[in-house]
Amino acid sequence: MGKEVRMVFLDFTKAFDKVWHKGLLYKLQTLGLKDPLLSWFRSYLTDRKQRVVIDGQTSSWLNTEAGVPQGTMLGPLIFLTYINDICVDIVSNCFLYADDTSLFDITDDPTSSASKLNLDLDKISHWCKQWLMELNPSK
């Protein structure tokens, strides 16, 4: 009998908007980033403000403690740096591309593969809680 491929595609809810600044700075420091580059990232992320305009009405400015600017060259790189450790304890194969994550297993034992993928999904769920990210189960 041939082998099967079991695959799970994951989608983060508002992925770029959810990157927790303090968590990102911690991860950058853990990766060995030092001043002045670490200070530059801190400055880039700190005291960011946002507001919305709906039907000509403008909201007040609000401070943001999460999110990376979208439409920039740094946005995807910052996001991938933030989620890079999501695959550390994963048993199945894990691929990251921008805000898309996928797990897959090549198997001749579907039951074992399902157990392995479910265990990995539990680990990713725990990672999401720890790093303030949220998976979108409907996608």
C-alpha positions in Angstrom: 0.0 0.0 0.0 1.2 3.5 -0.8 1.8 6.4 1.6 -0.7 9.2 2.2 -0.1 12.8 2.9 -2.1 14.3 5.8 -2.0 18.1 5.8 -3.5 20.9 8.0 -3.5 24.5 6.9 -3.6 27.2 9.6 -4.7 30.8 9.3 -4.1 33.4 12.0 -6.8 35.9 12.7 -5.6 39.3 11.8 -2.1 38.0 11.9 -0.1 41.2 11.3 -2.4 43.1 13.7 -1.8 40.7 16.6 2.0 40.7 16.9 2.6 41.6 20.5 5.3 44.3 20.7 6.8 43.2 24.1 6.8 39.6 23.0 8.5 40.5 19.7 11.2 42.5 21.4 11.8 39.6 23.8 12.2 37.2 20.9 14.5 39.6 19.1 16.7 39.8 22.2 16.6 36.0 22.6 17.8 35.7 19.0 20.8 37.7 19.9 19.8 41.2 18.7 21.6 43.9 20.6 21.7 47.7 20.7 21.6 49.7 18.6 19.5 47.5 16.4 17.3 46.3 19.3 16.7 49.9 20.3 15.8 50.8 16.7 13.1 48.1 16.7 11.9 49.3 20.1 11.6 52.8 18.8 9.9 51.5 15.6 7.2 49.7 17.6 6.8 52.0 20.7 4.2 54.8 20.9 2.5 53.8 17.7 -1.0 55.3 17.4 -4.0 54.6 15.2 -7.4 55.9 14.5 -10.2 55.2 12.0 -12.4 57.3 9.8 -16.0 56.1 9.1 -18.4 58.1 7.1 -16.3 61.2 7.7 -16.2 60.8 11.4 -12.7 60.4 12.9 -12.1 58.5 16.1 -9.6 59.5 18.8 -6.0 58.4 18.6 -5.3 55.1 20.4 -2.0 53.7 21.4 -1.3 50.2 20.0 0.7 47.5 21.8 0.3 45.0 19.0 0.6 44.9 15.3 3.2 45.6 12.7 2.8 48.1 9.9 1.5 46.5 6.8 2.5 47.4 3.3 6.1 47.7 4.4 9.2 45.7 3.6 9.7 44.9 7.3 6.1 43.7 8.0 6.4 40.1 6.7 9.9 39.7 8.1 8.9 40.9 11.5 5.9 38.6 11.5 7.9 35.6 10.5 10.5 36.4 13.2 7.6 36.5 15.7 6.1 33.1 14.8 9.4 31.4 13.8 9.5 29.3 17.1 5.9 28.0 16.5 7.5 24.9 14.9 10.1 24.1 17.6 8.3 21.3 19.3 6.2 20.1 16.4 6.6 16.4 15.4 5.1 16.7 11.9 6.6 18.8 9.1 5.9 22.5 9.5 6.1 25.2 6.8 5.8 29.0 7.3 5.1 31.5 4.5 4.1 35.0 5.5 1.0 34.5 7.7 0.3 31.0 6.3 1.3 28.0 8.4 0.9 24.4 7.3 1.6 21.0 9.0 1.9 17.8 7.1 2.8 14.2 7.6 3.6 11.5 5.1 2.4 8.2 6.5 1.3 4.7 5.9 -0.6 4.7 9.2 -3.5 7.3 9.0 -4.5 6.8 12.7 -1.0 7.5 14.0 -0.7 10.5 11.6 -4.0 11.9 12.9 -2.8 11.6 16.5 0.5 13.2 15.6 -1.2 16.2 13.8 -3.7 16.6 16.7 -0.9 16.7 19.2 0.9 19.3 17.1 -2.3 21.4 16.9 -2.6 21.3 20.7 1.0 22.5 20.9 0.3 25.3 18.4 -2.8 26.3 20.4 -0.7 26.5 23.5 1.8 28.6 21.7 -0.9 31.0 20.4 -2.2 31.5 24.0 1.4 32.2 25.2 2.2 34.7 22.5 -1.3 36.3 22.2 -2.1 35.0 18.7 -5.4 33.6 17.5 -6.1 30.9 14.9 -9.1 31.4 12.6 -10.9 28.0 12.7 -13.3 28.9 9.9 -10.6 29.2 7.2 
